[in-house]
C-alpha cells in the first residue's frame, strides 16, 4: 500500500507521531507491569519505524533506550 501525502500532511503526521513517541516514552518509564511495559516498547518501536518512513524532519525523543 502506498500513501500519498502533501508536504503539509506529512509534517502534521510526523509531529503527531513524535508527540506520541514522547508520551509513550513517559508511559514506559512509569510502568511497573513487565508484560505491559514490553507491549509499550514494541509499540514504541513500531511508531519509531513509521517516523523513519515518514522521513520526519523533527527529532525523535531523546532516548529510545529503556
mmJSON file of the N, C-alpha and C atoms, coordinates in Angstrom:
{"data_MODEL":{"atom_site":{
"group_PDB":["ATOM","ATOM","ATOM","ATOM","ATOM","ATOM","ATOM","ATOM","ATOM","ATOM","ATOM","ATOM","ATOM","ATOM","ATOM","ATOM","ATOM","ATOM","ATOM","ATOM","ATOM","ATOM","ATOM","ATOM","ATOM","ATOM","ATOM","ATOM","ATOM","ATOM","ATOM","ATOM","ATOM","ATOM","ATOM","ATOM","ATOM","ATOM","ATOM","ATOM","ATOM","ATOM","ATOM","ATOM","ATOM","ATOM","ATOM","ATOM","ATOM","ATOM","ATOM","ATOM","ATOM","ATOM","ATOM","ATOM","ATOM","ATOM","ATOM","ATOM","ATOM","ATOM","ATOM","ATOM","ATOM","ATOM","ATOM","ATOM","ATOM","ATOM","ATOM","ATOM","ATOM","ATOM","ATOM","ATOM","ATOM","ATOM","ATOM","ATOM","ATOM","ATOM","ATOM","ATOM","ATOM","ATOM","ATOM","ATOM","ATOM","ATOM","ATOM","ATOM","ATOM","ATOM","ATOM","ATOM","ATOM","ATOM","ATOM","ATOM","ATOM","ATOM","ATOM","ATOM","ATOM","ATOM","ATOM","ATOM","ATOM","ATOM","ATOM","ATOM","ATOM","ATOM","ATOM","ATOM","ATOM","ATOM","ATOM","ATOM","ATOM","ATOM","ATOM","ATOM","ATOM","ATOM","ATOM","ATOM","ATOM","ATOM","ATOM","ATOM","ATOM","ATOM","ATOM","ATOM","ATOM","ATOM","ATOM","ATOM","ATOM","ATOM","ATOM","ATOM","ATOM","ATOM","ATOM","ATOM","ATOM","ATOM","ATOM","ATOM","ATOM","ATOM","ATOM","ATOM","ATOM","ATOM","ATOM","ATOM","ATOM","ATOM","ATOM","ATOM","ATOM","ATOM","ATOM","ATOM","ATOM","ATOM","ATOM","ATOM","ATOM","ATOM","ATOM","ATOM","ATOM","ATOM","ATOM","ATOM","ATOM","ATOM","ATOM","ATOM","ATOM","ATOM","ATOM","ATOM","ATOM","ATOM","ATOM","ATOM","ATOM","ATOM","ATOM","ATOM","ATOM","ATOM"],
"id":[1,2,3,4,5,6,7,8,9,10,11,12,13,14,15,16,17,18,19,20,21,22,23,24,25,26,27,28,29,30,31,32,33,34,35,36,37,38,39,40,41,42,43,44,45,46,47,48,49,50,51,52,53,54,55,56,57,58,59,60,61,62,63,64,65,66,67,68,69,70,71,72,73,74,75,76,77,78,79,80,81,82,83,84,85,86,87,88,89,90,91,92,93,94,95,96,97,98,99,100,101,102,103,104,105,106,107,108,109,110,111,112,113,114,115,116,117,118,119,120,121,122,123,124,125,126,127,128,129,130,131,132,133,134,135,136,137,138,139,140,141,142,143,144,145,146,147,148,149,150,151,152,153,154,155,156,157,158,159,160,161,162,163,164,165,166,167,168,169,170,171,172,173,174,175,176,177,178,179,180,181,182,183,184,185,186,187,188,189,190,191,192,193,194,195,196,197,198],
"type_symbol":["N","C","C","N","C","C","N","C","C","N","C","C","N","C","C","N","C","C","N","C","C","N","C","C","N","C","C","N","C","C","N","C","C","N","C","C","N","C","C","N","C","C","N","C","C","N","C","C","N","C","C","N","C","C","N","C","C","N","C","C","N","C","C","N","C","C","N","C","C","N","C","C","N","C","C","N","C","C","N","C","C","N","C","C","N","C","C","N","C","C","N","C","C","N","C","C","N","C","C","N","C","C","N","C","C","N","C","C","N","C","C","N","C","C","N","C","C","N","C","C","N","C","C","N","C","C","N","C","C","N","C","C","N","C","C","N","C","C","N","C","C","N","C","C","N","C","C","N","C","C","N","C","C","N","C","C","N","C","C","N","C","C","N","C","C","N","C","C","N","C","C","N","C","C","N","C","C","N","C","C","N","C","C","N","C","C","N","C","C","N","C","C","N","C","C","N","C","C"],
"label_atom_id":["N","CA","C","N","CA","C","N","CA","C","N","CA","C","N","CA","C","N","CA","C","N","CA","C","N","CA","C","N","CA","C","N","CA","C","N","CA","C","N","CA","C","N","CA","C","N","CA","C","N","CA","C","N","CA","C","N","CA","C","N","CA","C","N","CA","C","N","CA","C","N","CA","C","N","CA","C","N","CA","C","N","CA","C","N","CA","C","N","CA","C","N","CA","C","N","CA","C","N","CA","C","N","CA","C","N","CA","C","N","CA","C","N","CA","C","N","CA","C","N","CA","C","N","CA","C","N","CA","C","N","CA","C","N","CA","C","N","CA","C","N","CA","C","N","CA","C","N","CA","C","N","CA","C","N","CA","C","N","CA","C","N","CA","C","N","CA","C","N","CA","C","N","CA","C","N","CA","C","N","CA","C","N","CA","C","N","CA","C","N","CA","C","N","CA","C","N","CA","C","N","CA","C","N","CA","C","N","CA","C","N","CA","C","N","CA","C","N","CA","C","N","CA","C","N","CA","C","N","CA","C"],
"label_alt_id":[null,null,null,null,null,null,null,null,null,null,null,null,null,null,null,null,null,null,null,null,null,null,null,null,null,null,null,null,null,null,null,null,null,null,null,null,null,null,null,null,null,null,null,null,null,null,null,null,null,null,null,null,null,null,null,null,null,null,null,null,null,null,null,null,null,null,null,null,null,null,null,null,null,null,null,null,null,null,null,null,null,null,null,null,null,null,null,null,null,null,null,null,null,null,null,null,null,null,null,null,null,null,null,null,null,null,null,null,null,null,null,null,null,null,null,null,null,null,null,null,null,null,null,null,null,null,null,null,null,null,null,null,null,null,null,null,null,null,null,null,null,null,null,null,null,null,null,null,null,null,null,null,null,null,null,null,null,null,null,null,null,null,null,null,null,null,null,null,null,null,null,null,null,null,null,null,null,null,null,null,null,null,null,null,null,null,null,null,null,null,null,null,null,null,null,null,null,null],
"label_comp_id":["UNK","UNK","UNK","UNK","UNK","UNK","UNK","UNK","UNK","UNK","UNK","UNK","UNK","UNK","UNK","UNK","UNK","UNK","UNK","UNK","UNK","UNK","UNK","UNK","UNK","UNK","UNK","UNK","UNK","UNK","UNK","UNK","UNK","UNK","UNK","UNK","UNK","UNK","UNK","UNK","UNK","UNK","UNK","UNK","UNK","UNK","UNK","UNK","UNK","UNK","UNK","UNK","UNK","UNK","UNK","UNK","UNK","UNK","UNK","UNK","UNK","UNK","UNK","UNK","UNK","UNK","UNK","UNK","UNK","UNK","UNK","UNK","UNK","UNK","UNK","UNK","UNK","UNK","UNK","UNK","UNK","UNK","UNK","UNK","UNK","UNK","UNK","UNK","UNK","UNK","UNK","UNK","UNK","UNK","UNK","UNK","UNK","UNK","UNK","UNK","UNK","UNK","UNK","UNK","UNK","UNK","UNK","UNK","UNK","UNK","UNK","UNK","UNK","UNK","UNK","UNK","UNK","UNK","UNK","UNK","UNK","UNK","UNK","UNK","UNK","UNK","UNK","UNK","UNK","UNK","UNK","UNK","UNK","UNK","UNK","UNK","UNK","UNK","UNK","UNK","UNK","UNK","UNK","UNK","UNK","UNK","UNK","UNK","UNK","UNK","UNK","UNK","UNK","UNK","UNK","UNK","UNK","UNK","UNK","UNK","UNK","UNK","UNK","UNK","UNK","UNK","UNK","UNK","UNK","UNK","UNK","UNK","UNK","UNK","UNK","UNK","UNK","UNK","UNK","UNK","UNK","UNK","UNK","UNK","UNK","UNK","UNK","UNK","UNK","UNK","UNK","UNK","UNK","UNK","UNK","UNK","UNK","UNK"],
"label_asym_id":["A","A","A","A","A","A","A","A","A","A","A","A","A","A","A","A","A","A","A","A","A","A","A","A","A","A","A","A","A","A","A","A","A","A","A","A","A","A","A","A","A","A","A","A","A","A","A","A","A","A","A","A","A","A","A","A","A","A","A","A","A","A","A","A","A","A","A","A","A","A","A","A","A","A","A","A","A","A","A","A","A","A","A","A","A","A","A","A","A","A","A","A","A","A","A","A","A","A","A","A","A","A","A","A","A","A","A","A","A","A","A","A","A","A","A","A","A","A","A","A","A","A","A","A","A","A","A","A","A","A","A","A","A","A","A","A","A","A","A","A","A","A","A","A","A","A","A","A","A","A","A","A","A","A","A","A","A","A","A","A","A","A","A","A","A","A","A","A","A","A","A","A","A","A","A","A","A","A","A","A","A","A","A","A","A","A","A","A","A","A","A","A","A","A","A","A","A","A"],
"label_entity_id":["1","1","1","1","1","1","1","1","1","1","1","1","1","1","1","1","1","1","1","1","1","1","1","1","1","1","1","1","1","1","1","1","1","1","1","1","1","1","1","1","1","1","1","1","1","1","1","1","1","1","1","1","1","1","1","1","1","1","1","1","1","1","1","1","1","1","1","1","1","1","1","1","1","1","1","1","1","1","1","1","1","1","1","1","1","1","1","1","1","1","1","1","1","1","1","1","1","1","1","1","1","1","1","1","1","1","1","1","1","1","1","1","1","1","1","1","1","1","1","1","1","1","1","1","1","1","1","1","1","1","1","1","1","1","1","1","1","1","1","1","1","1","1","1","1","1","1","1","1","1","1","1","1","1","1","1","1","1","1","1","1","1","1","1","1","1","1","1","1","1","1","1","1","1","1","1","1","1","1","1","1","1","1","1","1","1","1","1","1","1","1","1","1","1","1","1","1","1"],
"label_seq_id":[1,1,1,2,2,2,3,3,3,4,4,4,5,5,5,6,6,6,7,7,7,8,8,8,9,9,9,10,10,10,11,11,11,12,12,12,13,13,13,14,14,14,15,15,15,16,16,16,17,17,17,18,18,18,19,19,19,20,20,20,21,21,21,22,22,22,23,23,23,24,24,24,25,25,25,26,26,26,27,27,27,28,28,28,29,29,29,30,30,30,31,31,31,32,32,32,33,33,33,34,34,34,35,35,35,36,36,36,37,37,37,38,38,38,39,39,39,40,40,40,41,41,41,42,42,42,43,43,43,44,44,44,45,45,45,46,46,46,47,47,47,48,48,48,49,49,49,50,50,50,51,51,51,52,52,52,53,53,53,54,54,54,55,55,55,56,56,56,57,57,57,58,58,58,59,59,59,60,60,60,61,61,61,62,62,62,63,63,63,64,64,64,65,65,65,66,66,66],
"pdbx_PDB_ins_code":[null,null,null,null,null,null,null,null,null,null,null,null,null,null,null,null,null,null,null,null,null,null,null,null,null,null,null,null,null,null,null,null,null,null,null,null,null,null,null,null,null,null,null,null,null,null,null,null,null,null,null,null,null,null,null,null,null,null,null,null,null,null,null,null,null,null,null,null,null,null,null,null,null,null,null,null,null,null,null,null,null,null,null,null,null,null,null,null,null,null,null,null,null,null,null,null,null,null,null,null,null,null,null,null,null,null,null,null,null,null,null,null,null,null,null,null,null,null,null,null,null,null,null,null,null,null,null,null,null,null,null,null,null,null,null,null,null,null,null,null,null,null,null,null,null,null,null,null,null,null,null,null,null,null,null,null,null,null,null,null,null,null,null,null,null,null,null,null,null,null,null,null,null,null,null,null,null,null,null,null,null,null,null,null,null,null,null,null,null,null,null,null,null,null,null,null,null,null],
"Cartn_x":[0.843,0.0,0.889,0.511,1.259,0.332,0.857,0.081,0.7,-0.081,0.387,-0.001,0.993,0.751,1.335,0.63,1.191,2.279,3.173,4.199,3.58,2.479,1.823,1.266,0.649,0.127,1.245,2.348,3.495,4.053,4.154,4.662,3.743,2.449,1.476,1.544,1.589,1.657,2.971,4.06,5.357,5.351,4.762,4.692,3.819,2.708,1.814,2.511,3.246,3.98,5.049,5.776,6.818,6.215,5.084,4.411,4.009,3.453,3.03,4.238,5.348,6.556,7.03,6.962,7.354,6.414,5.114,4.153,4.399,4.683,4.974,6.231,7.218,8.465,8.187,7.351,6.978,6.189,5.247,4.428,5.299,6.263,7.163,7.956,8.442,9.246,8.441,7.125,6.297,5.525,5.761,5.029,5.841,5.223,5.883,5.558,4.393,3.973,4.835,5.612,6.602,5.984,4.904,4.28,3.74,3.087,2.556,3.696,4.772,5.944,6.519,6.577,7.087,6.176,4.872,3.925,4.155,4.361,4.607,5.91,6.933,8.213,8.037,7.258,7.004,6.252,5.292,4.539,5.459,6.354,7.321,8.151,8.644,9.472,8.692,7.434,6.609,6.409,6.095,5.897,7.215,8.32,9.621,9.947,9.613,9.812,8.916,7.694,6.784,7.349,7.904,8.514,9.631,10.444,11.532,11.001,9.945,9.354,8.769,8.27,7.718,8.815,10.057,11.153,11.018,10.65,10.342,11.471,11.068,12.024,12.24,11.438,11.523,12.283,12.985,13.761,12.862,13.335,12.653,12.93,12.222,12.519,13.989,14.518,15.946,16.455,15.711,16.235,15.284,15.768,14.968,15.417,16.336,16.806,15.985,15.507,14.684,15.358],
"Cartn_y":[-1.174,0.0,1.239,2.178,3.43,4.558,5.456,6.575,7.864,8.646,9.924,11.032,11.768,12.872,14.153,15.233,16.537,16.851,17.789,18.155,18.597,19.314,19.768,18.58,17.627,16.436,15.611,15.477,14.725,15.389,16.7,17.435,17.245,17.352,17.193,15.784,14.774,13.397,13.121,13.662,13.493,14.078,15.252,15.876,15.063,14.545,13.734,12.455,11.82,10.595,10.916,11.996,12.37,12.691,13.357,13.676,12.376,11.442,10.176,9.384,9.43,8.74,9.295,10.604,11.201,10.743,10.674,10.2,8.737,7.925,6.511,6.359,7.162,7.114,7.359,8.33,8.626,7.473,6.951,5.833,4.613,4.328,3.187,3.386,4.596,4.891,4.736,4.931,4.882,3.568,2.624,1.361,0.307,-0.276,-1.317,-2.722,-2.912,-4.231,-4.634,-5.68,-6.089,-6.377,-7.14,-7.52,-6.292,-5.397,-4.188,-3.295,-3.229,-2.436,-2.943,-4.267,-4.848,-4.508,-4.534,-4.145,-2.693,-1.828,-0.416,-0.235,-0.998,-0.921,-1.345,-2.41,-2.857,-1.795,-1.17,-0.095,1.076,1.401,2.47,2.166,0.936,0.559,0.678,0.265,0.342,1.8,2.667,4.073,4.744,4.294,4.842,4.472,3.25,2.852,3.67,3.924,4.757,6.168,6.703,8.034,8.07,7.013,6.946,6.89,6.122,6.021,7.35,8.109,9.419,10.409,10.055,10.97,12.204,11.966,13.059,14.076,15.327,16.426,16.822,16.256,16.611,15.527,15.93,14.977,14.017,12.804,11.797,12.084,11.442,11.594,11.316,11.992,11.94,10.533,9.716,8.409,7.317,6.457,5.318,4.076,4.239,3.136,3.091,1.914,1.775,0.904],
"Cartn_z":[0.0,0.0,0.0,-0.812,-0.885,-0.465,0.331,0.846,0.326,-0.365,-0.902,0.07,0.535,1.467,0.909,1.126,0.779,1.805,1.499,2.485,3.814,3.748,4.973,5.765,5.073,5.743,6.351,5.62,6.121,7.377,7.362,8.515,9.721,9.495,10.577,11.173,10.309,10.775,11.499,10.999,11.65,13.06,13.191,14.513,15.464,14.945,15.777,16.239,15.348,15.707,16.74,16.545,17.516,18.882,18.884,20.153,20.857,20.09,20.674,21.184,20.464,20.923,22.265,22.428,23.715,24.829,24.526,25.527,25.874,24.861,25.106,25.963,25.679,26.446,27.929,28.226,29.611,30.209,29.444,29.928,30.237,29.372,29.587,30.873,31.078,32.269,33.556,33.496,34.696,34.854,33.962,34.007,34.746,35.747,36.531,36.023,35.442,34.964,33.767,33.956,32.963,31.589,31.57,30.302,29.563,30.285,29.668,29.176,29.947,29.567,28.241,28.08,26.836,25.66,25.887,24.835,24.415,25.398,25.099,24.327,24.687,23.972,22.517,22.302,20.926,20.139,20.796,20.15,19.817,20.732,20.502,19.254,19.167,18.021,16.715,16.729,15.518,15.089,16.053,15.713,15.319,15.882,15.507,14.058,13.659,12.253,11.333,11.775,10.991,10.843,11.924,11.876,10.844,10.816,9.841,8.41,8.204,6.871,6.41,7.361,7.023,6.666,6.995,6.742,7.598,8.84,9.763,9.81,9.693,9.804,11.249,12.123,13.539,14.283,15.315,16.094,16.856,16.958,17.778,19.235,20.126,21.558,21.824,22.817,23.116,23.354,24.073,24.401,23.981,23.105,22.691,23.456,24.372,25.22,26.482,26.833,28.027,29.032],
"occupancy":[1.0,1.0,1.0,1.0,1.0,1.0,1.0,1.0,1.0,1.0,1.0,1.0,1.0,1.0,1.0,1.0,1.0,1.0,1.0,1.0,1.0,1.0,1.0,1.0,1.0,1.0,1.0,1.0,1.0,1.0,1.0,1.0,1.0,1.0,1.0,1.0,1.0,1.0,1.0,1.0,1.0,1.0,1.0,1.0,1.0,1.0,1.0,1.0,1.0,1.0,1.0,1.0,1.0,1.0,1.0,1.0,1.0,1.0,1.0,1.0,1.0,1.0,1.0,1.0,1.0,1.0,1.0,1.0,1.0,1.0,1.0,1.0,1.0,1.0,1.0,1.0,1.0,1.0,1.0,1.0,1.0,1.0,1.0,1.0,1.0,1.0,1.0,1.0,1.0,1.0,1.0,1.0,1.0,1.0,1.0,1.0,1.0,1.0,1.0,1.0,1.0,1.0,1.0,1.0,1.0,1.0,1.0,1.0,1.0,1.0,1.0,1.0,1.0,1.0,1.0,1.0,1.0,1.0,1.0,1.0,1.0,1.0,1.0,1.0,1.0,1.0,1.0,1.0,1.0,1.0,1.0,1.0,1.0,1.0,1.0,1.0,1.0,1.0,1.0,1.0,1.0,1.0,1.0,1.0,1.0,1.0,1.0,1.0,1.0,1.0,1.0,1.0,1.0,1.0,1.0,1.0,1.0,1.0,1.0,1.0,1.0,1.0,1.0,1.0,1.0,1.0,1.0,1.0,1.0,1.0,1.0,1.0,1.0,1.0,1.0,1.0,1.0,1.0,1.0,1.0,1.0,1.0,1.0,1.0,1.0,1.0,1.0,1.0,1.0,1.0,1.0,1.0,1.0,1.0,1.0,1.0,1.0,1.0],
"B_iso_or_equiv":[0.0,0.0,0.0,0.0,0.0,0.0,0.0,0.0,0.0,0.0,0.0,0.0,0.0,0.0,0.0,0.0,0.0,0.0,0.0,0.0,0.0,0.0,0.0,0.0,0.0,0.0,0.0,0.0,0.0,0.0,0.0,0.0,0.0,0.0,0.0,0.0,0.0,0.0,0.0,0.0,0.0,0.0,0.0,0.0,0.0,0.0,0.0,0.0,0.0,0.0,0.0,0.0,0.0,0.0,0.0,0.0,0.0,0.0,0.0,0.0,0.0,0.0,0.0,0.0,0.0,0.0,0.0,0.0,0.0,0.0,0.0,0.0,0.0,0.0,0.0,0.0,0.0,0.0,0.0,0.0,0.0,0.0,0.0,0.0,0.0,0.0,0.0,0.0,0.0,0.0,0.0,0.0,0.0,0.0,0.0,0.0,0.0,0.0,0.0,0.0,0.0,0.0,0.0,0.0,0.0,0.0,0.0,0.0,0.0,0.0,0.0,0.0,0.0,0.0,0.0,0.0,0.0,0.0,0.0,0.0,0.0,0.0,0.0,0.0,0.0,0.0,0.0,0.0,0.0,0.0,0.0,0.0,0.0,0.0,0.0,0.0,0.0,0.0,0.0,0.0,0.0,0.0,0.0,0.0,0.0,0.0,0.0,0.0,0.0,0.0,0.0,0.0,0.0,0.0,0.0,0.0,0.0,0.0,0.0,0.0,0.0,0.0,0.0,0.0,0.0,0.0,0.0,0.0,0.0,0.0,0.0,0.0,0.0,0.0,0.0,0.0,0.0,0.0,0.0,0.0,0.0,0.0,0.0,0.0,0.0,0.0,0.0,0.0,0.0,0.0,0.0,0.0,0.0,0.0,0.0,0.0,0.0,0.0],
"pdbx_formal_charge":[null,null,null,null,null,null,null,null,null,null,null,null,null,null,null,null,null,null,null,null,null,null,null,null,null,null,null,null,null,null,null,null,null,null,null,null,null,null,null,null,null,null,null,null,null,null,null,null,null,null,null,null,null,null,null,null,null,null,null,null,null,null,null,null,null,null,null,null,null,null,null,null,null,null,null,null,null,null,null,null,null,null,null,null,null,null,null,null,null,null,null,null,null,null,null,null,null,null,null,null,null,null,null,null,null,null,null,null,null,null,null,null,null,null,null,null,null,null,null,null,null,null,null,null,null,null,null,null,null,null,null,null,null,null,null,null,null,null,null,null,null,null,null,null,null,null,null,null,null,null,null,null,null,null,null,null,null,null,null,null,null,null,null,null,null,null,null,null,null,null,null,null,null,null,null,null,null,null,null,null,null,null,null,null,null,null,null,null,null,null,null,null,null,null,null,null,null,null],
"auth_seq_id":[1,1,1,2,2,2,3,3,3,4,4,4,5,5,5,6,6,6,7,7,7,8,8,8,9,9,9,10,10,10,11,11,11,12,12,12,13,13,13,14,14,14,15,15,15,16,16,16,17,17,17,18,18,18,19,19,19,20,20,20,21,21,21,22,22,22,23,23,23,24,24,24,25,25,25,26,26,26,27,27,27,28,28,28,29,29,29,30,30,30,31,31,31,32,32,32,33,33,33,34,34,34,35,35,35,36,36,36,37,37,37,38,38,38,39,39,39,40,40,40,41,41,41,42,42,42,43,43,43,44,44,44,45,45,45,46,46,46,47,47,47,48,48,48,49,49,49,50,50,50,51,51,51,52,52,52,53,53,53,54,54,54,55,55,55,56,56,56,57,57,57,58,58,58,59,59,59,60,60,60,61,61,61,62,62,62,63,63,63,64,64,64,65,65,65,66,66,66],
"auth_comp_id":["UNK","UNK","UNK","UNK","UNK","UNK","UNK","UNK","UNK","UNK","UNK","UNK","UNK","UNK","UNK","UNK","UNK","UNK","UNK","UNK","UNK","UNK","UNK","UNK","UNK","UNK","UNK","UNK","UNK","UNK","UNK","UNK","UNK","UNK","UNK","UNK","UNK","UNK","UNK","UNK","UNK","UNK","UNK","UNK","UNK","UNK","UNK","UNK","UNK","UNK","UNK","UNK","UNK","UNK","UNK","UNK","UNK","UNK","UNK","UNK","UNK","UNK","UNK","UNK","UNK","UNK","UNK","UNK","UNK","UNK","UNK","UNK","UNK","UNK","UNK","UNK","UNK","UNK","UNK","UNK","UNK","UNK","UNK","UNK","UNK","UNK","UNK","UNK","UNK","UNK","UNK","UNK","UNK","UNK","UNK","UNK","UNK","UNK","UNK","UNK","UNK","UNK","UNK","UNK","UNK","UNK","UNK","UNK","UNK","UNK","UNK","UNK","UNK","UNK","UNK","UNK","UNK","UNK","UNK","UNK","UNK","UNK","UNK","UNK","UNK","UNK","UNK","UNK","UNK","UNK","UNK","UNK","UNK","UNK","UNK","UNK","UNK","UNK","UNK","UNK","UNK","UNK","UNK","UNK","UNK","UNK","UNK","UNK","UNK","UNK","UNK","UNK","UNK","UNK","UNK","UNK","UNK","UNK","UNK","UNK","UNK","UNK","UNK","UNK","UNK","UNK","UNK","UNK","UNK","UNK","UNK","UNK","UNK","UNK","UNK","UNK","UNK","UNK","UNK","UNK","UNK","UNK","UNK","UNK","UNK","UNK","UNK","UNK","UNK","UNK","UNK","UNK","UNK","UNK","UNK","UNK","UNK","UNK"],
"auth_asym_id":["A","A","A","A","A","A","A","A","A","A","A","A","A","A","A","A","A","A","A","A","A","A","A","A","A","A","A","A","A","A","A","A","A","A","A","A","A","A","A","A","A","A","A","A","A","A","A","A","A","A","A","A","A","A","A","A","A","A","A","A","A","A","A","A","A","A","A","A","A","A","A","A","A","A","A","A","A","A","A","A","A","A","A","A","A","A","A","A","A","A","A","A","A","A","A","A","A","A","A","A","A","A","A","A","A","A","A","A","A","A","A","A","A","A","A","A","A","A","A","A","A","A","A","A","A","A","A","A","A","A","A","A","A","A","A","A","A","A","A","A","A","A","A","A","A","A","A","A","A","A","A","A","A","A","A","A","A","A","A","A","A","A","A","A","A","A","A","A","A","A","A","A","A","A","A","A","A","A","A","A","A","A","A","A","A","A","A","A","A","A","A","A","A","A","A","A","A","A"],
"auth_atom_id":["N","CA","C","N","CA","C","N","CA","C","N","CA","C","N","CA","C","N","CA","C","N","CA","C","N","CA","C","N","CA","C","N","CA","C","N","CA","C","N","CA","C","N","CA","C","N","CA","C","N","CA","C","N","CA","C","N","CA","C","N","CA","C","N","CA","C","N","CA","C","N","CA","C","N","CA","C","N","CA","C","N","CA","C","N","CA","C","N","CA","C","N","CA","C","N","CA","C","N","CA","C","N","CA","C","N","CA","C","N","CA","C","N","CA","C","N","CA","C","N","CA","C","N","CA","C","N","CA","C","N","CA","C","N","CA","C","N","CA","C","N","CA","C","N","CA","C","N","CA","C","N","CA","C","N","CA","C","N","CA","C","N","CA","C","N","CA","C","N","CA","C","N","CA","C","N","CA","C","N","CA","C","N","CA","C","N","CA","C","N","CA","C","N","CA","C","N","CA","C","N","CA","C","N","CA","C","N","CA","C","N","CA","C","N","CA","C","N","CA","C","N","CA","C","N","CA","C","N","CA","C"],
"pdbx_PDB_model_num":[1,1,1,1,1,1,1,1,1,1,1,1,1,1,1,1,1,1,1,1,1,1,1,1,1,1,1,1,1,1,1,1,1,1,1,1,1,1,1,1,1,1,1,1,1,1,1,1,1,1,1,1,1,1,1,1,1,1,1,1,1,1,1,1,1,1,1,1,1,1,1,1,1,1,1,1,1,1,1,1,1,1,1,1,1,1,1,1,1,1,1,1,1,1,1,1,1,1,1,1,1,1,1,1,1,1,1,1,1,1,1,1,1,1,1,1,1,1,1,1,1,1,1,1,1,1,1,1,1,1,1,1,1,1,1,1,1,1,1,1,1,1,1,1,1,1,1,1,1,1,1,1,1,1,1,1,1,1,1,1,1,1,1,1,1,1,1,1,1,1,1,1,1,1,1,1,1,1,1,1,1,1,1,1,1,1,1,1,1,1,1,1,1,1,1,1,1,1]
}}}
